[in-house]
Amino acid sequence: MLGLSCYILADTFFIANAIGADGLTALNIAIPVFNLINAAGLMTGVGGGTRYAILRAQGENDAANRLFSGMVLLAAGAGCALLAVGAVAAWPLAALLGADAVTRPLCSVYLRTILCFAPFFLLNSTLQAFVRNDGAPRLAMAGMLTSSLSNVVLDWVFMYPLGLGMFGAAIATCIAPILSLCVLATHFARPASQLRFSVRGAALRPAARALSLGASSFVCELSSGVVLLVFNLLILHFTGNVGVAAYGIIANLALVGLAIFTGVAQGIQPLTSHAYGTNNTAELRQLLRLAVGLVLVLAVACYLAVNLWPDPLIGAFNRDADPQLADIARTGMRIYFVGFFFAGPNLVLAAYFSAVDRPGQGFGVAMIRGLIALIPLALVLAAVLGMTGVWLAYVLAELCGLGAALFFLTRRKAN
């Protein structure tokens, strides 16, 4: 997810400065579809990677590789389905997401491009997870860094020297996972690699069942898209396109922080699954405490940053120095980022539940924080408090999710 956040943050920066507020609004309207693509990739990657690690810890290497082959085929199939949607329905989809006459042409170009490259995004997420669980976390990191850095460079090349506008930002983002896949593919040539892909040996049913282990990650990421969609529609009602542009700044800065939290959660997943597979409860407790402590420290750092340096952060995306945009973003981020103190532990605990083969509880946490609590809170608080209620809804939804996560955790310990 950190790679995805870097893709979108780079797009946000270059679009905001090359196209302006209309481009930033169009991008923010399109991002929920990007969340859907990444959510599908997380489900195949986290679900498959977790099950792969458990099977390897239990010595079932053949079953692990059949699972890997099946998961690659599922990811490719899901990506092709999304490609078909992008090829035929990008224009009506942009309108459905809230684009108006000004932003719809920009939004539809971005949507069509990223959806047509969906297979590469899904395969990249899937292979990264399996490579990480196959004892090569540094290579997985190298793939992510390659894609992120190349996206920044290509964004600049396509949008400034070549002047490709919104399409340039989108195609730069789409090339990035292809480069990452090239890096990750070198893992198969390594002597230590245990991964083996075979179409004939693919186990589709076990792979489909393993998707449940990635369900919480899927819902966590998809809920980010739902948050964007609901917030976009509410903000359009209160402040119009300029408000959505301001929210785009907040959401994209927040996405980086949430990606780091997700990185911590996914980073402990192979160790957690191995400890679970070998029945090492002491190590499980230690890993959970370490991860929660780390994300809380990171939450403090993020909150201090948006409170100490709001104007430079906003100014980087406010080409025209629009005072209304800056004022909305400044007020919003000071409330919105309080939710990080709850979001970090939520993401860690949801990933922990999946890693120890308790996907139902991880899914429950993700559903509560992302859908069950958030949408009613946003609608009610926005009606009562206006824009303040929109920002506050995110904070309270994360708090509800944390309450559910702690309930699941303590109930299991009591039993």
Helices and strands as residue ranges (DSSP letters): H 2-18, H 21-57, H 61-96, H 104-116, H 118-133, H 137-159, H 165-185, G 186-189, H 204-210, G 211-214, H 215-277, H 281-308, H 310-315, H 323-336, G 337-339, H 340-355, H 359-367, I 368-372, H 374-385, H 387-414
